[in-house]
Amino acid sequence: MKKRSISLIIWLMSIALLGVMAMQYYFIRETYRQKSTLFDESVNASLAKVASIVERNEVLDLVKTQRRLNREKNEAEQRKQDMLAEQLKIQHKIQQLRTQQYDYYQSFKNEEDKLKAAFPNLIYIENWFYETYIRRPQYKRLIEIDVIQDLIPGTTVYQESVVVSARRELPRVNARDDSVRYIVADIDPFMKKASQYVVATLPPQANAQIAFELKELEDRLARLNKEFLANNAATIFDTLAVTGGKRSTVLEEAMFGIELANKPLRDRININMVHALLKEELKARDIQAPFNIEIRDSQKLIYHTSNIASLNTHEQPTRYTTALFKGDVNAPTGRLSIYFPNKKAVIFDTMSYLILPTLALLALLIGSFAYTLSIIFRQKKISEMKTDFINNMTHEFKTPVATIMIASESLRDPEIASNENRVNKLANIIYDENVRLGSHIERVLNIARLEKENLKIERTNVHINPLVEGVLDSMQLQLQKANGILHHDLAATHDLVVGDELHLSNVFFNLVDNAIKYSPSCPEITVKTYNNKGNIMISVADKGLGMTKDQQEKIFDQFYRIPTGNIHNVKGFGLGLSYVNDIVKRLDGKIQVKSEKDKGTVFEIILPLKNKNDN
């Protein structure tokens, strides 16, 4: 194929590929715009729904609060009636107990008056004194009853009084009851002392149980009075209702709405609820991407969430905003905003079902285009190599044919034909050239058979060391002609393999022949065999031209020949190493090459030994 035709094919395929890419780009861009518009509409709808729910919840809370207040007011009214009835009941009970207590006291007073009338020298004593000195017989002797005279203030008249005391103070013993006790003493008028005494005991002045009940009822009545005053005072709504002729509940609802509108926005918003509602509404519209929330009043930002992804993005995100509490008496001052730091990634995720097949198809087209170009260039290269092969083959065939023709024409000369030595020499030349021509033909036929995979490979027992040695002996003449030096070390102790003796001989012949041909002068070749892990290793090393890494990757390709610069004595078809590689692989072996430019090359063949596990 001509270079012009290849260029035209490349241009046409490139234009077609660019056209497909442009159409795919346009289609994806338009799809992205539509998805972005749908995304914006979904987010705005979610915001409006959430704002409506927040306002509705506040109204519901207002209704619930008003119902609760009305219920509490009714309950308070009922409690008021119950409280009044309870107060009246307690007051009546208190009055009864006070009457009983008064009657009890009058009874005590009568008993006391009788006692004082019978014993004028009554001396009142405390209950603890009675328990400490009188009740305990061992301490009665400590008691003293004396008559003392005291000057009446403002006069010169003395008044006598009886005093009970103790000669020694003892630790007090607490009273056991609240009875009233008196000492009735027999006083000596001359000594002014009491010689003997008795204790008169009267019941308590008041009934303790009645007093306890009175105290409890009075405290309870005081608490009821306080609670009644606290819960039943008239409110401003009651006053306005009376003056305006309206129900107090209507005024309460209106004032409550005004109060809500004047409350700070932060107190009217449940942040957690807003966040949960937004996630729920967005999820219902197939949007599950992380987002940030902002809530503002008329003056400042009152709430903001910052997603980690927003800290790593440099693009300005699209902001979606809606008003809060649109039903307020005044203009709404609250704003709820939401934005997505990775909006593009979210939209592209929703387009993955479209983008991935498109990219896969595009990659397939580009791969096919590249593969087609590689095949075209490869075929062009093979065509050039085959042309070189035909030229080389023509040259290789032309030389022996020309030699045979010249020798044949010489034999037709009677003078030469009569000379037996010259005839033998010419016959040997014709024979050698025929052998050379047959060798070339056989090599080409072997390659053809390898390509068709119908080359017959024998599998017999072959000893490598003798085989290599035979090849080296047959090439001694060629080495001597090239002034070469051969080193060989056939040190493998195990050399039995399963293979084809003929083809293995050709493999070693090709490697040694290449070592001679690619050594510019005086070839120095080293051939070794040795064992390694159940294998036999055969290496052929030279110190010739060597190869670059790029050349090493191509030397096993058919028709490939390494350029030799200004050296034109290297002949061949470029088939030898391809043949070597194929034969070695067919025998389950490996071939490796190590080379440095201008330093030489080492070919190493690895073949498995027969009965490998025994070695």
Secondary structure, DSSP 8 states (H G I E B T S, - for coil): --HHHHHHHHHHHHHHHHHHHHHHHHHHHHHHHHHHHHHHHHHHHHHHHHHHHHHHHHHHHHHHHHHHHHHHHHHHHHHHHHHHHHHHHHHHHHHHHHHHHHHHHHHHHHHHHHHHHH-TTEEEE-HHHIIIIISSGGGGGGEEEEEEEEE-TTSS-EEEEEEEEESS-------SS--EEEEEEEEETTTTEEEEEEEEEE--SS-HHHHHHHHHHHHHHHHHHHHHHHHSS--HHHHHHHHHTS-HHHHHHHHHHHHHHHS-HHHH--HHHHHHHHHHHHHHTT-----EEEEE-SSSEEEE---HHHHS--S---EEEEEE-TTSSS---EEEEEE-TTHHHHHHHHTHHHHHHHHHHHHHHHHHHHHHHHHHHHHHHHHHHHHHHHHHHHHHHHHHHHHHHHHHHHHTSHHHHT-HHHHHHHHHHHHHHHHHHHHHHHHHHHHHHHHHT------EEEEHHHHHHHHHHHTHHHHHHTT-EEEEEE--S--EEEE-HHHHHHHHHHHHHHHHHT-SSS-EEEEEEEEETTEEEEEEEE-SS---HHHHTTTTSTT-----TT-------S-HHHHHHHHHHHTT-EEEEEEETTTEEEEEEEEE-TTGGG-
